[in-house]
Amino acid sequence: MASVAIERARRCRLRVGSVADAECLSGLALLVFLDTYAADGMRADLAREALAVCSAANFAAALSDPQQRLVLSECDGVLLAFAQLVLQPAAPARDLPPGLELIRLYVHPAYQRCGLGRALLADSEAQARSAGVALWLTAWAGNTRALDFYRALGFGDVGTRPYVFEANTYENRLLFKPAGPVADGPTERRQE
């Protein structure tokens, strides 16, 4: 199955999302969110958070927001991964320079480690470089796959940021990559 996923991932293309993509984004986000955060089972508060954060309405609002950019990775018209980026630079901490925030980089579990996340991250890094700023994100401290992925691609762990919902507080690691040299690159491309 892994070789089939890798072959399919090679045929994927990146494109900027539109409001018409909100339902597919919602479905994939819910799948990845639950695969990551509900690995030990489901609680009512976690279910409410997942349904709220991953709602089609939230994605429709993000897709309509000119300060956000959602890039989708699709193969044969099927959504396999996406990245959600805030285009307004902000400083993630008082001692760090401003950067673009990568809110989400979600890859369907069956297609992780096939290059989709790397291609989406490269696109987000290109956006940050063209703006002349850094790129930053937060990742749950318990998501070792994500933390290892970002660290391997040059992100430094520069602190924590709590993620709070209802009566729960989770430790998120703050990951930061300084601004790099500006390079031109196509928005829509085949993934390697």
Rosetta blueprint (number, residue, H / E / L):
1 M L
2 A H
3 S H
4 V H
5 A H
6 I H
7 E H
8 R H
9 A H
10 R H
11 R L
12 C L
13 R E
14 L E
15 R E
16 V E
17 G L
18 S L
19 V H
20 A H
21 D H
22 A H
23 E H
24 C H
25 L H
26 S H
27 G H
28 L H
29 A H
30 L H
31 L H
32 V H
33 F H
34 L H
35 D H
36 T H
37 Y H
38 A L
39 A L
40 D L
41 G L
42 M L
43 R L
44 A H
45 D H
46 L H
47 A H
48 R H
49 E H
50 A H
51 L H
52 A H
53 V H
54 C L
55 S L
56 A H
57 A H
58 N H
59 F H
60 A H
61 A H
62 A H
63 L H
64 S H
65 D L
66 P L
67 Q L
68 Q E
69 R E
70 L E
71 V E
72 L E
73 S E
74 E E
75 C E
76 D L
77 G L
78 V E
79 L E
80 L E
81 A E
82 F E
83 A E
84 Q E
85 L E
86 V E
87 L E
88 Q E
89 P E
90 A E
91 A L
92 P L
93 A L
94 R L
95 D L
96 L L
97 P L
98 P L
99 G E
100 L E
101 E E
102 L E
103 I E
104 R E
105 L E
106 Y E
107 V E
108 H L
109 P H
110 A H
111 Y H
112 Q L
113 R L
114 C L
115 G L
116 L H
117 G H
118 R H
119 A H
120 L H
121 L H
122 A H
123 D H
124 S H
125 E H
126 A H
127 Q H
128 A H
129 R H
130 S H
131 A H
132 G L
133 V L
134 A E
135 L E
136 W E
137 L E
138 T E
139 A E
140 W E
141 A L
142 G L
143 N L
144 T H
145 R H
146 A H
147 L H
148 D H
149 F H
150 Y H
151 R H
152 A H
153 L L
154 G L
155 F L
156 G E
157 D E
158 V E
159 G E
160 T E
161 R E
162 P E
163 Y E
164 V E
165 F E
166 E L
167 A L
168 N E
169 T E
170 Y E
171 E E
172 N E
173 R E
174 L E
175 L E
176 F E
177 K E
178 P L
179 A L
180 G L
181 P L
182 V L
183 A L
184 D L
185 G L
186 P L
187 T L
188 E L
189 R L
190 R E
191 Q L
192 E L
